Amino acid sequence: MFSGIVEGIGKVVALESKQDSIYIEILPPKNFSKNLKKGASISVDGVCLTSLDNGKKVLKFDVIEETLSRTNLKHLKKGSIVNLERSITSSTEIGGHLMSGHIHFKGNIKKIICKESTKDIIVGFPKKYGEYIFEKGYIGVNGCSLTLGKVNKDSFYLHLIPETLSVTNLDILTVKSIVNIEIDQSTITTVETVKNILAAQKS
């Protein structure tokens, strides 16, 4: 599990395509890999990946075909910048909201509005997920825990503060960029529970 509070950005320094997966190496921020153990879970742009070793020099991952098909990791190349977060522990302060690292869909950046020190970003999403996306709710975008702004039929607004822009890769997004989206699990549970109750009342 993750908190959605990105600990820093990493740079892809090596990438090797295999028949049904890719192997990537990511240079992490200083001290990010302290006490990291082989097999540990790390959020890479919101995707839960398993570390192949202790990450002493670089983080190493295998990314399977299923993950590549569902996320933006298939677009990675040498030099790409990704958001990184270690999995939470019992003593971790949850500053965002709980996230699993399992991506529900890919969103596309439709518009970016630059202001003096902030940005508004409009993200397009598949309409079938609309019932889980509403204003002031939580959403995970490239591993960042964010609060939803205005929601339209097939897009939503994000209002990004300077701190978020300075420590994540959201500041380098451009129109048509693809982002990983994780819907808040508690929202899914609530919506599905209400739907089941209403269906039972009608039967």
C-alpha positions in Angstrom: 0.0 0.0 0.0 1.0 3.6 -0.6 0.0 7.0 0.7 0.0 8.9 -2.6 2.7 11.3 -1.3 5.5 11.1 -3.8 8.9 11.0 -2.2 10.8 12.1 -5.2 11.4 11.7 -8.9 13.6 9.1 -10.6 15.3 9.0 -14.0 15.2 5.9 -16.3 18.8 5.2 -17.0 18.4 1.8 -18.7 15.6 0.0 -20.5 15.6 -3.4 -22.2 12.7 -4.8 -24.2 12.1 -8.5 -23.9 9.6 -10.8 -25.6 6.8 -10.3 -23.1 8.2 -7.7 -20.6 10.7 -4.9 -20.2 13.5 -4.5 -17.8 14.1 -1.0 -16.4 16.7 0.7 -14.2 15.8 3.9 -12.4 18.2 6.3 -10.7 16.4 7.3 -7.5 16.7 10.4 -5.2 19.4 10.4 -2.6 18.6 8.1 0.4 15.5 6.8 -1.3 16.8 3.2 -1.2 18.0 3.2 2.4 17.2 -0.2 4.0 15.4 -1.3 0.8 15.2 -5.1 0.4 14.9 -7.3 -2.6 11.2 -8.0 -3.2 10.0 -4.7 -1.7 7.1 -2.9 -3.4 7.7 0.6 -4.9 5.3 2.8 -6.7 6.6 4.0 -10.1 4.3 6.6 -11.5 1.6 5.0 -9.4 2.3 1.4 -10.5 3.3 -1.1 -7.8 6.5 -2.8 -8.9 8.7 -5.3 -7.2 12.4 -4.3 -6.6 14.8 -6.9 -8.0 17.5 -6.1 -5.4 18.4 -3.6 -2.7 18.5 -0.6 -5.0 22.0 0.4 -3.8 22.9 2.1 -7.1 19.8 2.0 -9.2 16.3 0.6 -8.8 15.7 -2.5 -11.0 12.3 -3.8 -12.1 10.8 -6.2 -14.6 7.5 -5.0 -16.0 5.2 -7.6 -17.5 3.0 -7.3 -20.6 -0.2 -7.0 -18.6 1.1 -4.0 -16.7 2.4 -2.4 -19.9 -1.0 -2.7 -21.5 -2.8 -1.0 -18.7 -0.3 1.8 -17.8 1.9 4.5 -19.3 5.0 2.5 -18.5 5.1 1.2 -22.0 5.9 4.7 -23.1 9.1 4.8 -20.9 12.4 5.5 -22.6 15.9 6.3 -21.4 15.7 9.7 -19.7 12.1 9.5 -18.7 11.2 11.0 -15.3 8.9 9.0 -13.0 7.4 9.6 -9.6 8.6 7.3 -6.8 7.2 6.2 -3.4 8.2 3.4 -1.0 5.4 1.3 0.4 4.0 2.5 3.7 4.7 1.1 7.2 2.8 1.1 10.4 4.5 4.3 11.4 4.0 6.1 8.1 2.0 9.4 8.2 -0.8 9.1 5.7 -0.8 12.6 4.2 -2.8 11.6 1.1 -5.1 8.7 0.8 -4.4 4.9 0.7 -3.5 3.6 -2.8 -2.8 0.1 -3.9 -0.6 0.8 -7.0 -3.1 -1.0 -9.2 -4.1 1.3 -12.1 -7.7 1.4 -13.3 -7.2 3.3 -16.5 -5.0 5.7 -18.5 -6.0 9.3 -18.7 -5.0 11.8 -21.3 -4.1 15.5 -20.7 -6.5 17.6 -22.7 -5.5 21.1 -21.5 -3.0 22.8 -19.2 -3.7 26.2 -17.8 -0.5 27.8 -16.4 -0.9 30.5 -13.7 1.7 32.5 -11.7 2.8 29.6 -9.5 0.1 27.0 -10.0 -1.3 24.9 -12.8 -4.8 23.6 -13.7 -4.8 20.4 -15.7 -7.8 18.9 -17.5 -7.6 15.1 -17.7 -9.8 13.1 -20.0 -11.1 9.7 -18.8 -13.3 6.8 -20.2 -17.0 7.6 -19.5 -17.6 4.2 -17.9 -15.7 5.3 -14.8 -17.7 8.5 -14.4 -19.8 7.2 -11.5 -16.6 6.9 -9.4 -15.3 10.4 -10.2 -16.8 13.4 -8.5 -15.7 16.9 -7.3 -13.8 17.0 -4.0 -13.2 13.2 -4.2 -9.7 11.6 -4.2 -7.9 10.4 -7.3 -4.4 9.0 -7.9 -2.6 10.5 -10.9 0.9 9.0 -11.6 1.0 8.0 -8.0 0.1 11.4 -6.6 -2.9 11.6 -4.2 -4.9 14.6 -5.5 -8.3 16.1 -4.9 -10.6 16.3 -7.8 -11.8 19.7 -9.1 -14.7 20.2 -11.4 -15.8 17.0 -13.2 -17.4 17.0 -16.6 -18.9 14.0 -18.5 -15.5 12.7 -19.7 -12.9 14.9 -18.1 -11.9 16.4 -14.7 -9.9 19.3 -13.4 -6.8 19.1 -11.2 -5.5 22.2 -9.3 -1.8 21.7 -8.7 0.0 23.7 -6.0 3.7 24.7 -6.2 4.8 21.9 -3.8 3.2 19.2 -5.9 4.7 20.7 -9.1 8.2 20.9 -7.5 8.4 17.3 -6.3 6.6 15.3 -9.0 6.6 14.8 -12.7 3.2 16.5 -13.1 5.0 19.8 -13.9 6.5 18.3 -17.1 3.2 17.0 -18.5 2.1 18.3 -21.8 -1.1 18.2 -23.8 -1.7 14.6 -25.0 0.5 13.1 -22.2 -0.7 9.8 -20.8 -1.1 9.5 -17.0 -1.9 6.5 -14.8 -5.2 6.8 -12.9 -6.1 4.9 -9.7 -9.6 5.5 -8.4 -10.0 5.7 -4.6 -11.0 2.2 -3.4 -13.3 3.6 -0.7 -15.2 5.5 -3.3 -15.6 2.4 -5.4 -16.8 0.4 -2.3 -19.3 3.2 -1.4 -20.7 3.5 -4.9 -21.1 -0.2 -5.4 -22.8 -0.6 -2.0 -25.3 2.0 -2.8 -26.0 0.5 -6.2 -26.6 -2.9 -4.6 -28.9 -1.5 -2.0 -31.0 0.4 -4.6 -31.1 -2.7 -6.8 -32.3 -4.8 -3.9 -35.1 -2.3 -3.1 -36.3 -2.5 -6.7 -36.5 -6.3 -6.8 
